[in-house]
Amino acid sequence: MRVLLQRVSRAKVLVDGQITGQIGQGILVFIGVGKEDGNPQIQWMAEKILNLRIFDDAFGKVNLSLLERGGSLLVVSQFTLYGECKKSRRPDFSAAAPGVLAKEIYENFVQHLRAKGVLVETGIFQAMMEVELTNDGPVTLWLETPPLIGQLDGTMVGNPQQ
């Protein structure tokens, strides 16, 4: 799973001119799902995002997580995060999960975040979307699940707290 996240003061996503998701202070999460992703990746990435210390504390130090500071998430599916551009001029998306699997992972990821008590807004999966945002900082981070996350028994190998 690959995620591009941006700390925002506001963000919204529109489909056919209609707002489908909108947040104030929080994190805009662009999520790409890979062929090998499943529940271990969902859990790891959700915990990582919720506990990432990217918000200022009372002293102006970047020291608080979304859970500690409060705020919302806007989650937008973006398979193009799996676009490989090393070999040619045309991106290769062969590492991206097929649509049916990607939608299931995406929806489970959103539900996992909501289960943690966070307000989560979304775009519409596979729709042509317009995303508007005001990046706060700017703070933009790239996250990718570790290659050794999860085993056949589903246990966690990677630690999102690290």
MARROVEX-216393 format. One record per atom (N, C-alpha, C): atom name; z, x, y. Coordinates in Angstrom, 1 decimal. Last residue first. Layout:
! residues N
> CA:Z:X:Y;
...
***
This chain:
! residues 162
> N:14.8:7.1:2.8;
> CA:14.6:8.5:3.1;
> C:13.6:8.7:4.2;
> N:14.9:4.5:2.1;
> CA:15.9:5.0:3.1;
> C:15.7:6.4:3.5;
> N:13.1:4.0:0.1;
> CA:12.7:3.7:1.4;
> C:13.7:4.2:2.5;
> N:12.5:6.1:-2.5;
> CA:13.6:5.6:-1.8;
> C:13.2:5.3:-0.3;
> N:10.7:5.8:-5.6;
> CA:10.7:6.2:-4.2;
> C:11.9:5.5:-3.5;
> N:11.4:4.3:-7.9;
> CA:11.4:5.8:-7.9;
> C:11.5:6.3:-6.5;
> N:12.6:1.4:-9.3;
> CA:12.2:2.1:-8.1;
> C:12.4:3.6:-8.2;
> N:11.3:-0.1:-12.3;
> CA:12.4:0.5:-11.5;
> C:11.8:1.2:-10.3;
> N:9.4:-1.2:-14.0;
> CA:9.5:-1.7:-12.7;
> C:10.6:-1.1:-11.8;
> N:8.8:0.0:-16.4;
> CA:9.9:-1.0:-16.4;
> C:10.2:-1.6:-15.0;
> N:6.7:1.7:-15.6;
> CA:6.4:0.6:-16.5;
> C:7.5:-0.5:-16.5;
> N:7.7:2.3:-12.2;
> CA:7.3:2.8:-13.5;
> C:7.0:1.5:-14.4;
> N:7.8:3.0:-8.7;
> CA:7.7:2.1:-9.8;
> C:7.2:2.8:-11.1;
> N:6.1:5.5:-7.0;
> CA:6.9:4.3:-6.9;
> C:6.7:3.3:-8.1;
> N:4.7:7.8:-6.8;
> CA:5.5:7.6:-8.0;
> C:6.4:6.4:-7.8;
> N:3.3:7.8:-4.3;
> CA:2.5:7.7:-5.6;
> C:3.4:7.4:-6.8;
> N:4.8:5.8:-1.7;
> CA:4.7:7.0:-2.5;
> C:4.0:6.8:-3.8;
> N:2.9:3.8:0.6;
> CA:3.9:3.9:-0.5;
> C:3.7:5.2:-1.3;
> N:2.7:4.8:3.9;
> CA:2.0:4.6:2.7;
> C:3.0:4.7:1.6;
> N:2.3:4.3:7.4;
> CA:3.2:4.3:6.2;
> C:2.3:4.1:5.0;
> N:2.1:5.4:10.7;
> CA:1.3:5.1:9.4;
> C:2.3:5.3:8.3;
> N:2.9:4.0:13.9;
> CA:3.3:4.8:12.7;
> C:2.4:4.4:11.5;
> N:3.4:4.1:17.3;
> CA:2.5:3.7:16.3;
> C:2.7:4.6:15.1;
> N:4.6:3.3:20.4;
> CA:5.0:3.7:19.1;
> C:4.1:3.2:18.0;
> N:4.1:4.2:23.8;
> CA:3.7:3.5:22.6;
> C:4.3:4.1:21.3;
> N:6.0:1.7:24.0;
> CA:6.3:3.2:23.9;
> C:5.3:4.1:24.4;
> N:4.7:-0.9:22.7;
> CA:5.9:-0.6:23.4;
> C:6.2:0.9:23.1;
> N:1.6:-2.5:23.1;
> CA:2.3:-1.5:22.3;
> C:3.5:-1.0:23.2;
> N:0.8:-5.6:23.1;
> CA:1.3:-4.7:24.1;
> C:2.2:-3.7:23.3;
> N:-2.1:-7.2:21.7;
> CA:-0.7:-6.6:21.6;
> C:-0.5:-5.8:22.9;
> N:-4.1:-9.3:19.8;
> CA:-3.7:-8.9:21.1;
> C:-2.3:-8.3:21.0;
> N:-6.7:-9.7:17.6;
> CA:-5.3:-9.3:17.7;
> C:-5.1:-8.8:19.1;
> N:-8.7:-12.0:16.0;
> CA:-8.5:-11.2:17.2;
> C:-7.1:-11.0:17.4;
> N:-10.2:-12.2:12.7;
> CA:-9.1:-12.4:13.7;
> C:-9.3:-11.5:14.9;
> N:-11.7:-13.8:10.2;
> CA:-12.0:-13.0:11.3;
> C:-11.0:-13.2:12.4;
> N:-9.6:-14.0:7.2;
> CA:-10.3:-14.6:8.4;
> C:-10.7:-13.5:9.4;
> N:-8.1:-12.9:5.2;
> CA:-9.6:-12.9:5.1;
> C:-10.3:-13.6:6.2;
> N:-5.3:-14.7:6.0;
> CA:-5.9:-13.8:5.1;
> C:-7.4:-14.0:5.0;
> N:-4.4:-15.0:9.3;
> CA:-4.9:-15.8:8.2;
> C:-5.7:-14.8:7.3;
> N:-1.3:-13.6:10.5;
> CA:-2.7:-14.0:10.7;
> C:-3.1:-14.9:9.6;
> N:2.2:-14.6:11.0;
> CA:1.0:-14.0:10.3;
> C:-0.3:-14.4:10.9;
> N:5.7:-13.9:11.5;
> CA:4.4:-14.6:11.9;
> C:3.3:-13.9:11.2;
> N:8.9:-14.0:10.7;
> CA:7.7:-13.3:10.3;
> C:6.5:-14.3:10.7;
> N:12.2:-13.3:11.4;
> CA:11.1:-14.2:11.7;
> C:9.8:-13.4:11.5;
> N:14.3:-12.4:8.6;
> CA:13.5:-11.9:9.8;
> C:12.4:-13.0:10.1;
> N:15.7:-12.7:6.3;
> CA:16.2:-13.3:7.5;
> C:15.4:-13.0:8.8;
> N:14.7:-11.7:4.0;
> CA:15.6:-10.9:4.6;
> C:16.1:-11.4:5.9;
> N:12.6:-13.5:3.4;
> CA:13.9:-13.6:2.6;
> C:15.0:-12.7:3.2;
> N:10.6:-12.4:4.9;
> CA:11.2:-13.6:5.4;
> C:12.6:-13.8:4.7;
> N:9.8:-10.3:3.2;
> CA:10.3:-10.0:4.6;
> C:11.1:-11.2:5.1;
> N:8.9:-11.7:1.0;
> CA:10.0:-10.8:0.8;
> C:10.6:-10.5:2.2;
> N:6.7:-13.1:2.1;
> CA:7.9:-13.9:1.6;
> C:9.1:-13.0:1.5;
> N:5.0:-11.0:2.7;
> CA:5.5:-11.8:3.8;
> C:6.8:-12.6:3.3;
> N:4.6:-10.1:0.0;
> CA:5.1:-9.2:1.0;
> C:5.7:-10.0:2.2;
> N:3.3:-12.3:-1.1;
> CA:4.6:-11.9:-1.6;
> C:5.3:-11.0:-0.6;
> N:0.9:-12.2:0.4;
> CA:1.8:-13.4:0.6;
> C:3.2:-13.1:0.0;
> N:-0.1:-9.7:-0.4;
> CA:0.1:-10.0:1.0;
> C:1.1:-11.1:1.1;
> N:-0.5:-10.2:-3.2;
> CA:0.5:-9.2:-2.7;
> C:0.9:-9.4:-1.3;
> N:-2.4:-12.3:-3.0;
> CA:-1.1:-12.5:-3.7;
> C:-0.1:-11.5:-3.3;
> N:-4.5:-11.0:-1.7;
> CA:-3.9:-12.1:-1.1;
> C:-2.5:-12.4:-1.7;
> N:-5.1:-9.0:-3.6;
> CA:-4.6:-8.6:-2.3;
> C:-3.9:-9.8:-1.6;
> N:-6.1:-10.5:-5.8;
> CA:-4.9:-9.7:-5.9;
> C:-4.3:-9.4:-4.6;
> N:-8.4:-11.6:-4.5;
> CA:-7.4:-12.5:-5.1;
> C:-6.0:-11.8:-5.3;
> N:-9.9:-9.3:-3.5;
> CA:-9.3:-10.4:-2.7;
> C:-8.2:-11.2:-3.3;
> N:-9.0:-6.1:-5.0;
> CA:-9.8:-7.3:-4.8;
> C:-9.1:-8.4:-4.1;
> N:-7.6:-3.4:-3.1;
> CA:-7.5:-4.4:-4.1;
> C:-8.5:-5.5:-3.9;
> N:-9.4:-0.4:-2.3;
> CA:-8.8:-1.7:-1.9;
> C:-8.7:-2.6:-3.0;
> N:-11.0:1.6:-3.1;
> CA:-9.6:1.7:-3.5;
> C:-8.8:0.5:-3.1;
> N:-13.6:1.0:-2.1;
> CA:-13.4:0.8:-3.6;
> C:-11.9:0.9:-4.0;
> N:-14.7:1.2:0.4;
> CA:-13.5:0.3:0.2;
> C:-13.1:0.1:-1.2;
> N:-16.1:3.6:2.4;
> CA:-16.0:3.1:1.0;
> C:-14.6:2.4:0.8;
> N:-18.0:3.4:5.3;
> CA:-16.7:3.5:4.7;
> C:-16.8:2.9:3.2;
> N:-20.8:5.4:5.9;
> CA:-20.4:4.1:5.5;
> C:-19.0:4.1:4.8;
> N:-21.3:8.1:6.1;
> CA:-21.1:7.3:7.4;
> C:-20.6:5.9:7.1;
> N:-19.4:9.9:3.6;
> CA:-20.6:9.4:4.2;
> C:-20.3:8.6:5.5;
> N:-16.9:11.0:2.8;
> CA:-18.2:11.4:2.2;
> C:-19.5:11.0:2.9;
> N:-14.7:10.0:4.2;
> CA:-14.9:11.5:4.1;
> C:-16.3:11.8:3.6;
> N:-13.7:7.5:4.5;
> CA:-14.9:7.9:5.4;
> C:-15.2:9.4:5.2;
> N:-12.5:4.6:3.1;
> CA:-12.6:6.1:2.9;
> C:-13.9:6.5:3.6;
> N:-10.4:2.0:3.9;
> CA:-11.8:2.6:4.1;
> C:-11.8:4.1:4.0;
> N:-8.0:0.8:3.8;
> CA:-8.4:1.5:2.6;
> C:-9.9:2.0:2.7;
> N:-7.9:-0.6:6.1;
> CA:-7.0:0.5:6.0;
> C:-7.3:1.4:4.8;
> N:-9.4:-2.8:5.7;
> CA:-10.1:-1.7:6.2;
> C:-9.2:-0.4:6.3;
> N:-7.8:-5.0:5.1;
> CA:-8.3:-4.2:4.0;
> C:-9.0:-2.9:4.5;
> N:-5.3:-6.3:6.6;
> CA:-6.4:-5.4:7.0;
> C:-6.9:-4.5:5.9;
> N:-3.3:-9.0:7.6;
> CA:-3.9:-8.3:6.5;
> C:-5.1:-7.5:7.1;
> N:-0.5:-8.8:9.7;
> CA:-1.9:-9.0:9.7;
> C:-2.6:-8.3:8.5;
> N:2.5:-9.9:10.8;
> CA:1.9:-9.3:9.7;
> C:0.4:-9.7:9.6;
> N:4.9:-9.4:13.1;
> CA:3.6:-10.1:13.0;
> C:2.8:-9.3:12.0;
> N:8.4:-9.9:13.3;
> CA:7.3:-9.2:12.7;
> C:6.0:-10.1:12.8;
> N:11.0:-9.6:15.8;
> CA:10.2:-10.3:14.8;
> C:9.1:-9.4:14.3;
> N:14.5:-8.8:16.4;
> CA:13.1:-8.8:16.7;
> C:12.3:-9.5:15.6;
> N:17.3:-6.6:16.1;
> CA:16.7:-7.9:16.2;
> C:15.2:-7.8:16.6;
> N:18.5:-4.2:15.7;
> CA:18.2:-4.6:17.0;
> C:17.8:-6.0:17.2;
> N:18.8:-4.1:12.9;
> CA:20.0:-3.8:13.8;
> C:19.7:-4.3:15.2;
> N:16.3:-4.7:11.9;
> CA:17.4:-5.5:11.4;
> C:18.6:-5.3:12.4;
> N:14.8:-2.6:13.1;
> CA:14.5:-4.0:13.4;
> C:15.7:-4.9:13.0;
> N:17.1:0.1:13.9;
> CA:16.1:-0.6:13.1;
> C:15.8:-2.0:13.6;
> N:17.7:2.6:16.3;
> CA:18.0:1.3:15.7;
> C:16.8:0.7:14.9;
> N:17.1:4.9:17.8;
> CA:18.2:5.0:16.7;
> C:18.4:3.6:16.0;
> N:16.1:6.5:20.3;
> CA:15.5:5.8:19.2;
> C:16.3:5.9:18.0;
> N:18.3:6.2:23.0;
> CA:17.9:7.0:21.9;
> C:17.2:6.1:20.8;
> N:19.4:4.7:25.0;
> CA:18.0:5.0:25.2;
> C:17.5:5.9:24.1;
> N:21.9:3.8:24.6;
> CA:21.8:5.1:25.3;
> C:20.4:5.5:25.4;
> N:21.7:1.6:23.0;
> CA:22.3:1.4:24.3;
> C:22.1:2.7:25.2;
> N:18.6:2.5:21.3;
> CA:20.0:2.0:21.3;
> C:20.4:1.8:22.8;
> N:15.2:1.6:20.6;
> CA:16.2:2.3:21.4;
> C:17.6:1.6:21.3;
> N:13.7:1.6:17.4;
> CA:14.1:0.9:18.6;
> C:15.2:1.7:19.3;
> N:13.2:2.7:14.9;
> CA:12.2:2.9:15.9;
> C:12.5:2.2:17.2;
> N:14.1:3.3:11.9;
> CA:14.8:3.4:13.2;
> C:13.8:3.7:14.3;
> N:13.4:1.1:9.4;
> CA:12.9:2.2:10.1;
> C:13.5:2.2:11.5;
> N:14.1:-1.2:8.0;
> CA:15.1:-0.2:8.2;
> C:14.7:1.0:9.0;
> N:11.8:-2.7:7.6;
> CA:12.9:-3.3:8.2;
> C:14.0:-2.3:8.6;
> N:10.0:-0.8:6.4;
> CA:9.7:-1.3:7.7;
> C:11.0:-1.9:8.4;
> N:11.4:-0.3:3.9;
> CA:11.1:0.8:4.8;
> C:10.9:0.3:6.3;
> N:11.4:-2.8:2.7;
> CA:12.7:-2.2:3.1;
> C:12.4:-1.1:4.1;
> N:8.6:-3.2:2.4;
> CA:9.4:-4.1:3.2;
> C:10.7:-3.5:3.7;
> N:8.0:-1.0:0.7;
> CA:7.4:-1.1:2.0;
> C:8.2:-2.0:2.9;
> N:9.4:-1.6:-1.7;
> CA:9.6:-0.4:-1.0;
> C:9.2:-0.5:0.5;
> N:8.5:-4.2:-2.4;
> CA:9.9:-4.0:-2.1;
> C:10.1:-2.7:-1.2;
> N:5.7:-3.7:-2.8;
> CA:6.2:-4.7:-1.8;
> C:7.6:-4.4:-1.4;
> N:5.8:-1.8:-4.8;
> CA:5.3:-1.4:-3.5;
> C:5.7:-2.4:-2.4;
> N:6.9:-3.3:-6.9;
> CA:7.6:-2.2:-6.4;
> C:7.1:-1.7:-5.1;
> N:4.9:-5.4:-7.2;
> CA:6.2:-5.7:-6.7;
> C:7.0:-4.5:-6.2;
> N:1.9:-3.6:-6.4;
> CA:2.6:-4.7:-7.1;
> C:4.0:-4.8:-6.5;
> N:-1.2:-1.7:-6.4;
> CA:0.0:-2.2:-5.7;
> C:0.6:-3.4:-6.5;
> N:-3.6:-0.6:-7.1;
> CA:-2.4:-0.3:-8.0;
> C:-1.2:-1.0:-7.5;
> N:-5.5:-1.2:-5.1;
> CA:-5.6:-1.7:-6.5;
> C:-4.4:-1.6:-7.3;
> N:-3.7:-1.9:-2.0;
> CA:-4.5:-1.1:-2.9;
> C:-4.6:-1.7:-4.3;
> N:-3.8:-3.5:1.1;
> CA:-3.3:-3.6:-0.3;
> C:-4.3:-2.8:-1.2;
> N:-2.7:-3.0:4.4;
> CA:-3.8:-2.9:3.4;
> C:-3.2:-2.8:2.0;
> N:-1.5:-4.5:7.3;
> CA:-1.2:-4.1:5.9;
> C:-2.5:-4.1:5.1;
> N:-0.1:-4.0:10.4;
> CA:-1.3:-4.2:9.7;
> C:-1.2:-3.7:8.3;
> N:2.5:-5.4:12.1;
> CA:2.2:-4.7:10.9;
> C:0.8:-5.1:10.4;
> N:4.3:-5.1:15.0;
> CA:3.0:-5.6:14.5;
> C:2.7:-4.8:13.3;
> N:7.6:-5.8:15.7;
> CA:6.7:-4.9:15.1;
> C:5.5:-5.6:14.6;
> N:9.2:-6.7:18.8;
> CA:9.2:-6.5:17.4;
> C:8.2:-5.5:16.9;
> N:9.3:-9.2:21.3;
> CA:9.7:-7.8:20.9;
> C:9.8:-7.7:19.3;
> N:7.4:-11.9:20.2;
> CA:7.8:-11.1:21.4;
> C:8.1:-9.7:20.9;
> N:4.5:-13.1:18.5;
> CA:5.9:-12.6:18.5;
> C:6.1:-12.0:19.9;
> N:2.4:-15.4:16.6;
> CA:2.8:-14.8:17.9;
> C:4.2:-14.3:17.9;
> N:-0.3:-16.7:14.9;
> CA:0.9:-16.0:14.9;
> C:1.2:-15.3:16.2;
> N:-2.5:-18.2:15.6;
> CA:-2.0:-18.4:14.2;
> C:-0.6:-17.7:14.1;
> N:-4.1:-19.7:18.2;
> CA:-3.1:-18.7:17.9;
> C:-2.5:-19.1:16.5;
> N:-7.6:-20.1:18.2;
> CA:-6.3:-20.7:18.1;
> C:-5.3:-19.6:17.6;
> N:-10.1:-18.9:18.2;
> CA:-9.5:-19.2:19.5;
> C:-8.2:-19.8:19.4;
> N:-10.5:-18.3:15.5;
> CA:-11.3:-19.3:16.1;
> C:-10.7:-19.8:17.4;
> N:-7.4:-17.0:15.5;
> CA:-8.5:-17.3:14.6;
> C:-9.2:-18.5:15.2;
> N:-5.3:-14.5:16.9;
> CA:-6.0:-15.7:17.0;
> C:-7.2:-15.8:16.0;
> N:-2.1:-13.1:17.2;
> CA:-3.3:-13.1:16.5;
> C:-4.0:-14.5:16.6;
> N:0.0:-11.2:19.4;
> CA:-0.5:-12.4:18.8;
> C:-1.8:-12.2:18.1;
> N:2.9:-9.6:20.8;
> CA:1.6:-9.5:20.0;
> C:1.3:-10.9:19.5;
> N:5.0:-7.6:22.8;
> CA:4.5:-8.9:22.5;
> C:3.2:-8.6:21.7;
> N:6.0:-5.1:22.6;
> CA:6.8:-6.0:23.4;
> C:6.3:-7.5:23.2;
> N:6.0:-3.4:19.4;
> CA:5.4:-4.1:20.5;
> C:6.4:-4.9:21.3;
> N:5.2:-0.7:17.4;
> CA:6.3:-1.4:18.0;
> C:5.7:-2.1:19.3;
> N:3.0:-1.0:14.7;
> CA:3.2:-0.7:16.1;
> C:4.4:-1.5:16.6;
> N:1.9:0.4:11.6;
> CA:2.8:-0.5:12.4;
> C:2.8:0.0:13.8;
> N:-0.1:0.2:9.0;
> CA:-0.1:0.8:10.3;
> C:0.8:-0.2:11.1;
> N:0.2:0.8:5.5;
> CA:0.6:0.0:6.7;
> C:0.4:0.8:8.0;
> N:-0.8:0.5:2.2;
> CA:-0.9:1.2:3.5;
> C:-0.6:0.3:4.6;
> N:0.0:0.9:-1.2;
> CA:0.0:0.0:0.0;
> C:0.0:0.9:1.2;
***
